[in-house]
Amino acid sequence: METGKPQVTSSRKDITYKPSAWSVHQFEIWSGELLCKAVALRVDGALLLWVGSGGAPELSEVALGMPGAGRAALATTLVGADGAATALARRLSAALARPVYVCSGLVFDRFTMPLVESGLITEIKSRPECF
């Protein structure tokens, strides 16, 4: 037996390729001017939604919404302060009946958040296969 050389073994296994179960949908939300950019990453049984500006990616809040019994849903903040992302995760989770992660790179106020939510609802209604 020689030392210093690795043993090479080979096997014959069939590799089957299948299409990815993940889908990515990018869109912008406008209200006279650009409010934000959004990316929806749909995976089997869950949704990750990133909302931010067009500049360098930032992450100020991460929240998780979980559907509950009936139309109720629960949400918790994972990163950052309890803010708009938590409320959005709760509402989206209840509407879509699946876990929803909301990652926000922007801080929304009481004037811009309803506009962002309205834009999200419009996009979900027009492209339900992406959510």
PyMOL commands that place a pseudoatom at each C-alpha (Angstrom):
pseudoatom trace, name=CA, resn=MET, resi=1, chain=A, elem=C, hetatm=0, pos=[0.000, 0.000, 0.000]
pseudoatom trace, name=CA, resn=GLU, resi=2, chain=A, elem=C, hetatm=0, pos=[1.409, 3.376, -1.018]
pseudoatom trace, name=CA, resn=THR, resi=3, chain=A, elem=C, hetatm=0, pos=[1.272, 6.270, 1.403]
pseudoatom trace, name=CA, resn=GLY, resi=4, chain=A, elem=C, hetatm=0, pos=[0.619, 9.891, 0.514]
pseudoatom trace, name=CA, resn=LYS, resi=5, chain=A, elem=C, hetatm=0, pos=[-1.769, 9.145, -2.385]
pseudoatom trace, name=CA, resn=PRO, resi=6, chain=A, elem=C, hetatm=0, pos=[-5.524, 9.228, -1.895]
pseudoatom trace, name=CA, resn=GLN, resi=7, chain=A, elem=C, hetatm=0, pos=[-7.529, 6.249, -2.995]
pseudoatom trace, name=CA, resn=VAL, resi=8, chain=A, elem=C, hetatm=0, pos=[-9.777, 6.955, -5.926]
pseudoatom trace, name=CA, resn=THR, resi=9, chain=A, elem=C, hetatm=0, pos=[-13.104, 5.205, -5.947]
pseudoatom trace, name=CA, resn=SER, resi=10, chain=A, elem=C, hetatm=0, pos=[-15.833, 5.738, -8.438]
pseudoatom trace, name=CA, resn=SER, resi=11, chain=A, elem=C, hetatm=0, pos=[-19.450, 4.796, -8.653]
pseudoatom trace, name=CA, resn=ARG, resi=12, chain=A, elem=C, hetatm=0, pos=[-22.091, 4.982, -11.300]
pseudoatom trace, name=CA, resn=LYS, resi=13, chain=A, elem=C, hetatm=0, pos=[-25.074, 6.935, -10.122]
pseudoatom trace, name=CA, resn=ASP, resi=14, chain=A, elem=C, hetatm=0, pos=[-27.750, 8.456, -12.245]
pseudoatom trace, name=CA, resn=ILE, resi=15, chain=A, elem=C, hetatm=0, pos=[-28.285, 12.141, -11.669]
pseudoatom trace, name=CA, resn=THR, resi=16, chain=A, elem=C, hetatm=0, pos=[-31.745, 13.460, -12.334]
pseudoatom trace, name=CA, resn=TYR, resi=17, chain=A, elem=C, hetatm=0, pos=[-32.168, 17.195, -12.799]
pseudoatom trace, name=CA, resn=LYS, resi=18, chain=A, elem=C, hetatm=0, pos=[-35.461, 18.899, -12.079]
pseudoatom trace, name=CA, resn=PRO, resi=19, chain=A, elem=C, hetatm=0, pos=[-36.543, 22.508, -12.362]
pseudoatom trace, name=CA, resn=SER, resi=20, chain=A, elem=C, hetatm=0, pos=[-36.201, 24.691, -9.300]
pseudoatom trace, name=CA, resn=ALA, resi=21, chain=A, elem=C, hetatm=0, pos=[-39.210, 24.962, -7.021]
pseudoatom trace, name=CA, resn=TRP, resi=22, chain=A, elem=C, hetatm=0, pos=[-38.247, 28.563, -6.237]
pseudoatom trace, name=CA, resn=SER, resi=23, chain=A, elem=C, hetatm=0, pos=[-39.594, 31.491, -8.224]
pseudoatom trace, name=CA, resn=VAL, resi=24, chain=A, elem=C, hetatm=0, pos=[-38.366, 35.077, -8.114]
pseudoatom trace, name=CA, resn=HIS, resi=25, chain=A, elem=C, hetatm=0, pos=[-40.535, 38.050, -9.056]
pseudoatom trace, name=CA, resn=GLN, resi=26, chain=A, elem=C, hetatm=0, pos=[-39.185, 41.622, -9.053]
pseudoatom trace, name=CA, resn=PHE, resi=27, chain=A, elem=C, hetatm=0, pos=[-41.399, 44.679, -9.284]
pseudoatom trace, name=CA, resn=GLU, resi=28, chain=A, elem=C, hetatm=0, pos=[-41.622, 48.352, -8.335]
pseudoatom trace, name=CA, resn=ILE, resi=29, chain=A, elem=C, hetatm=0, pos=[-44.295, 50.205, -6.409]
pseudoatom trace, name=CA, resn=TRP, resi=30, chain=A, elem=C, hetatm=0, pos=[-45.120, 53.670, -7.704]
pseudoatom trace, name=CA, resn=SER, resi=31, chain=A, elem=C, hetatm=0, pos=[-47.417, 56.432, -6.492]
pseudoatom trace, name=CA, resn=GLY, resi=32, chain=A, elem=C, hetatm=0, pos=[-46.538, 59.364, -8.668]
pseudoatom trace, name=CA, resn=GLU, resi=33, chain=A, elem=C, hetatm=0, pos=[-42.899, 58.617, -7.847]
pseudoatom trace, name=CA, resn=LEU, resi=34, chain=A, elem=C, hetatm=0, pos=[-41.002, 55.456, -7.025]
pseudoatom trace, name=CA, resn=LEU, resi=35, chain=A, elem=C, hetatm=0, pos=[-41.862, 54.394, -3.468]
pseudoatom trace, name=CA, resn=CYS, resi=36, chain=A, elem=C, hetatm=0, pos=[-39.824, 51.192, -3.359]
pseudoatom trace, name=CA, resn=LYS, resi=37, chain=A, elem=C, hetatm=0, pos=[-38.617, 48.134, -5.179]
pseudoatom trace, name=CA, resn=ALA, resi=38, chain=A, elem=C, hetatm=0, pos=[-39.751, 44.677, -4.122]
pseudoatom trace, name=CA, resn=VAL, resi=39, chain=A, elem=C, hetatm=0, pos=[-38.667, 41.102, -4.705]
pseudoatom trace, name=CA, resn=ALA, resi=40, chain=A, elem=C, hetatm=0, pos=[-40.905, 38.126, -3.957]
pseudoatom trace, name=CA, resn=LEU, resi=41, chain=A, elem=C, hetatm=0, pos=[-39.130, 34.801, -3.515]
pseudoatom trace, name=CA, resn=ARG, resi=42, chain=A, elem=C, hetatm=0, pos=[-41.712, 32.037, -3.479]
pseudoatom trace, name=CA, resn=VAL, resi=43, chain=A, elem=C, hetatm=0, pos=[-40.638, 28.666, -2.158]
pseudoatom trace, name=CA, resn=ASP, resi=44, chain=A, elem=C, hetatm=0, pos=[-42.698, 25.577, -1.445]
pseudoatom trace, name=CA, resn=GLY, resi=45, chain=A, elem=C, hetatm=0, pos=[-45.169, 26.602, 1.247]
pseudoatom trace, name=CA, resn=ALA, resi=46, chain=A, elem=C, hetatm=0, pos=[-43.688, 30.029, 2.102]
pseudoatom trace, name=CA, resn=LEU, resi=47, chain=A, elem=C, hetatm=0, pos=[-42.938, 33.497, 0.746]
pseudoatom trace, name=CA, resn=LEU, resi=48, chain=A, elem=C, hetatm=0, pos=[-40.014, 35.839, 1.351]
pseudoatom trace, name=CA, resn=LEU, resi=49, chain=A, elem=C, hetatm=0, pos=[-40.736, 39.452, 0.424]
pseudoatom trace, name=CA, resn=TRP, resi=50, chain=A, elem=C, hetatm=0, pos=[-37.969, 42.054, 0.337]
pseudoatom trace, name=CA, resn=VAL, resi=51, chain=A, elem=C, hetatm=0, pos=[-38.966, 45.718, 0.136]
pseudoatom trace, name=CA, resn=GLY, resi=52, chain=A, elem=C, hetatm=0, pos=[-36.286, 48.369, -0.275]
pseudoatom trace, name=CA, resn=SER, resi=53, chain=A, elem=C, hetatm=0, pos=[-34.890, 51.227, -2.277]
pseudoatom trace, name=CA, resn=GLY, resi=54, chain=A, elem=C, hetatm=0, pos=[-33.165, 51.003, -5.619]
pseudoatom trace, name=CA, resn=GLY, resi=55, chain=A, elem=C, hetatm=0, pos=[-29.773, 51.785, -4.093]
pseudoatom trace, name=CA, resn=ALA, resi=56, chain=A, elem=C, hetatm=0, pos=[-27.496, 49.493, -2.154]
pseudoatom trace, name=CA, resn=PRO, resi=57, chain=A, elem=C, hetatm=0, pos=[-29.431, 46.686, -0.444]
pseudoatom trace, name=CA, resn=GLU, resi=58, chain=A, elem=C, hetatm=0, pos=[-30.134, 47.370, 3.221]
pseudoatom trace, name=CA, resn=LEU, resi=59, chain=A, elem=C, hetatm=0, pos=[-31.877, 45.382, 5.910]
pseudoatom trace, name=CA, resn=SER, resi=60, chain=A, elem=C, hetatm=0, pos=[-33.436, 47.296, 8.779]
pseudoatom trace, name=CA, resn=GLU, resi=61, chain=A, elem=C, hetatm=0, pos=[-36.303, 44.927, 9.683]
pseudoatom trace, name=CA, resn=VAL, resi=62, chain=A, elem=C, hetatm=0, pos=[-37.093, 41.227, 9.283]
pseudoatom trace, name=CA, resn=ALA, resi=63, chain=A, elem=C, hetatm=0, pos=[-40.453, 39.857, 10.402]
pseudoatom trace, name=CA, resn=LEU, resi=64, chain=A, elem=C, hetatm=0, pos=[-42.198, 36.495, 10.172]
pseudoatom trace, name=CA, resn=GLY, resi=65, chain=A, elem=C, hetatm=0, pos=[-45.956, 36.082, 9.827]
pseudoatom trace, name=CA, resn=MET, resi=66, chain=A, elem=C, hetatm=0, pos=[-47.629, 32.714, 10.460]
pseudoatom trace, name=CA, resn=PRO, resi=67, chain=A, elem=C, hetatm=0, pos=[-51.214, 31.905, 9.503]
pseudoatom trace, name=CA, resn=GLY, resi=68, chain=A, elem=C, hetatm=0, pos=[-53.474, 30.944, 12.380]
pseudoatom trace, name=CA, resn=ALA, resi=69, chain=A, elem=C, hetatm=0, pos=[-56.974, 29.582, 12.696]
pseudoatom trace, name=CA, resn=GLY, resi=70, chain=A, elem=C, hetatm=0, pos=[-59.459, 31.201, 10.348]
pseudoatom trace, name=CA, resn=ARG, resi=71, chain=A, elem=C, hetatm=0, pos=[-58.401, 34.606, 9.048]
pseudoatom trace, name=CA, resn=ALA, resi=72, chain=A, elem=C, hetatm=0, pos=[-56.156, 35.361, 12.035]
pseudoatom trace, name=CA, resn=ALA, resi=73, chain=A, elem=C, hetatm=0, pos=[-52.375, 35.362, 11.798]
pseudoatom trace, name=CA, resn=LEU, resi=74, chain=A, elem=C, hetatm=0, pos=[-49.481, 35.915, 14.157]
pseudoatom trace, name=CA, resn=ALA, resi=75, chain=A, elem=C, hetatm=0, pos=[-46.284, 37.844, 13.492]
pseudoatom trace, name=CA, resn=THR, resi=76, chain=A, elem=C, hetatm=0, pos=[-43.015, 38.469, 15.237]
pseudoatom trace, name=CA, resn=THR, resi=77, chain=A, elem=C, hetatm=0, pos=[-40.013, 40.672, 14.608]
pseudoatom trace, name=CA, resn=LEU, resi=78, chain=A, elem=C, hetatm=0, pos=[-36.810, 38.742, 13.944]
pseudoatom trace, name=CA, resn=VAL, resi=79, chain=A, elem=C, hetatm=0, pos=[-34.428, 41.670, 13.333]
pseudoatom trace, name=CA, resn=GLY, resi=80, chain=A, elem=C, hetatm=0, pos=[-34.859, 45.356, 14.135]
pseudoatom trace, name=CA, resn=ALA, resi=81, chain=A, elem=C, hetatm=0, pos=[-37.626, 47.220, 15.897]
pseudoatom trace, name=CA, resn=ASP, resi=82, chain=A, elem=C, hetatm=0, pos=[-41.245, 46.144, 15.856]
pseudoatom trace, name=CA, resn=GLY, resi=83, chain=A, elem=C, hetatm=0, pos=[-42.559, 48.202, 12.972]
pseudoatom trace, name=CA, resn=ALA, resi=84, chain=A, elem=C, hetatm=0, pos=[-44.260, 48.161, 9.617]
pseudoatom trace, name=CA, resn=ALA, resi=85, chain=A, elem=C, hetatm=0, pos=[-42.663, 44.891, 8.475]
pseudoatom trace, name=CA, resn=THR, resi=86, chain=A, elem=C, hetatm=0, pos=[-44.310, 42.976, 11.329]
pseudoatom trace, name=CA, resn=ALA, resi=87, chain=A, elem=C, hetatm=0, pos=[-47.770, 44.340, 10.541]
pseudoatom trace, name=CA, resn=LEU, resi=88, chain=A, elem=C, hetatm=0, pos=[-47.255, 43.639, 6.839]
pseudoatom trace, name=CA, resn=ALA, resi=89, chain=A, elem=C, hetatm=0, pos=[-46.076, 40.077, 7.531]
pseudoatom trace, name=CA, resn=ARG, resi=90, chain=A, elem=C, hetatm=0, pos=[-49.172, 39.416, 9.655]
pseudoatom trace, name=CA, resn=ARG, resi=91, chain=A, elem=C, hetatm=0, pos=[-51.583, 40.734, 7.014]
pseudoatom trace, name=CA, resn=LEU, resi=92, chain=A, elem=C, hetatm=0, pos=[-49.880, 38.950, 4.107]
pseudoatom trace, name=CA, resn=SER, resi=93, chain=A, elem=C, hetatm=0, pos=[-49.716, 35.678, 6.012]
pseudoatom trace, name=CA, resn=ALA, resi=94, chain=A, elem=C, hetatm=0, pos=[-53.437, 35.847, 6.767]
pseudoatom trace, name=CA, resn=ALA, resi=95, chain=A, elem=C, hetatm=0, pos=[-54.289, 36.703, 3.162]
pseudoatom trace, name=CA, resn=LEU, resi=96, chain=A, elem=C, hetatm=0, pos=[-52.004, 34.108, 1.530]
pseudoatom trace, name=CA, resn=ALA, resi=97, chain=A, elem=C, hetatm=0, pos=[-52.482, 31.368, 4.183]
pseudoatom trace, name=CA, resn=ARG, resi=98, chain=A, elem=C, hetatm=0, pos=[-48.768, 30.579, 4.346]
pseudoatom trace, name=CA, resn=PRO, resi=99, chain=A, elem=C, hetatm=0, pos=[-45.710, 31.710, 6.316]
pseudoatom trace, name=CA, resn=VAL, resi=100, chain=A, elem=C, hetatm=0, pos=[-44.438, 35.059, 5.051]
pseudoatom trace, name=CA, resn=TYR, resi=101, chain=A, elem=C, hetatm=0, pos=[-41.040, 36.610, 5.799]
pseudoatom trace, name=CA, resn=VAL, resi=102, chain=A, elem=C, hetatm=0, pos=[-40.910, 40.360, 5.202]
pseudoatom trace, name=CA, resn=CYS, resi=103, chain=A, elem=C, hetatm=0, pos=[-37.464, 41.947, 4.917]
pseudoatom trace, name=CA, resn=SER, resi=104, chain=A, elem=C, hetatm=0, pos=[-37.478, 45.714, 4.786]
pseudoatom trace, name=CA, resn=GLY, resi=105, chain=A, elem=C, hetatm=0, pos=[-34.617, 47.969, 3.845]
pseudoatom trace, name=CA, resn=LEU, resi=106, chain=A, elem=C, hetatm=0, pos=[-36.702, 51.115, 4.276]
pseudoatom trace, name=CA, resn=VAL, resi=107, chain=A, elem=C, hetatm=0, pos=[-38.483, 52.712, 7.183]
pseudoatom trace, name=CA, resn=PHE, resi=108, chain=A, elem=C, hetatm=0, pos=[-42.061, 53.510, 6.194]
pseudoatom trace, name=CA, resn=ASP, resi=109, chain=A, elem=C, hetatm=0, pos=[-44.189, 56.124, 7.888]
pseudoatom trace, name=CA, resn=ARG, resi=110, chain=A, elem=C, hetatm=0, pos=[-47.946, 56.231, 8.299]
pseudoatom trace, name=CA, resn=PHE, resi=111, chain=A, elem=C, hetatm=0, pos=[-48.335, 57.931, 4.921]
pseudoatom trace, name=CA, resn=THR, resi=112, chain=A, elem=C, hetatm=0, pos=[-46.175, 55.688, 2.726]
pseudoatom trace, name=CA, resn=MET, resi=113, chain=A, elem=C, hetatm=0, pos=[-47.033, 52.297, 4.269]
pseudoatom trace, name=CA, resn=PRO, resi=114, chain=A, elem=C, hetatm=0, pos=[-50.670, 52.280, 3.022]
pseudoatom trace, name=CA, resn=LEU, resi=115, chain=A, elem=C, hetatm=0, pos=[-49.407, 53.142, -0.467]
pseudoatom trace, name=CA, resn=VAL, resi=116, chain=A, elem=C, hetatm=0, pos=[-46.891, 50.288, -0.353]
pseudoatom trace, name=CA, resn=GLU, resi=117, chain=A, elem=C, hetatm=0, pos=[-49.564, 47.856, 0.870]
pseudoatom trace, name=CA, resn=SER, resi=118, chain=A, elem=C, hetatm=0, pos=[-51.925, 48.972, -1.887]
pseudoatom trace, name=CA, resn=GLY, resi=119, chain=A, elem=C, hetatm=0, pos=[-49.182, 48.398, -4.463]
pseudoatom trace, name=CA, resn=LEU, resi=120, chain=A, elem=C, hetatm=0, pos=[-48.500, 44.931, -3.042]
pseudoatom trace, name=CA, resn=ILE, resi=121, chain=A, elem=C, hetatm=0, pos=[-52.191, 44.003, -3.163]
pseudoatom trace, name=CA, resn=THR, resi=122, chain=A, elem=C, hetatm=0, pos=[-52.398, 45.138, -6.777]
pseudoatom trace, name=CA, resn=GLU, resi=123, chain=A, elem=C, hetatm=0, pos=[-49.334, 43.076, -7.704]
pseudoatom trace, name=CA, resn=ILE, resi=124, chain=A, elem=C, hetatm=0, pos=[-50.615, 39.985, -5.854]
pseudoatom trace, name=CA, resn=LYS, resi=125, chain=A, elem=C, hetatm=0, pos=[-53.965, 40.234, -7.642]
pseudoatom trace, name=CA, resn=SER, resi=126, chain=A, elem=C, hetatm=0, pos=[-52.365, 40.698, -11.065]
pseudoatom trace, name=CA, resn=ARG, resi=127, chain=A, elem=C, hetatm=0, pos=[-49.677, 37.966, -10.629]
pseudoatom trace, name=CA, resn=PRO, resi=128, chain=A, elem=C, hetatm=0, pos=[-50.994, 35.440, -8.040]
pseudoatom trace, name=CA, resn=GLU, resi=129, chain=A, elem=C, hetatm=0, pos=[-48.702, 32.677, -9.363]
pseudoatom trace, name=CA, resn=CYS, resi=130, chain=A, elem=C, hetatm=0, pos=[-45.697, 34.676, -8.132]
pseudoatom trace, name=CA, resn=PHE, resi=131, chain=A, elem=C, hetatm=0, pos=[-46.911, 34.783, -4.533]
for i in range(1, 131): cmd.bond("trace and resi %d" % i, "trace and resi %d" % (i + 1))
show_as sticks, trace
zoom trace
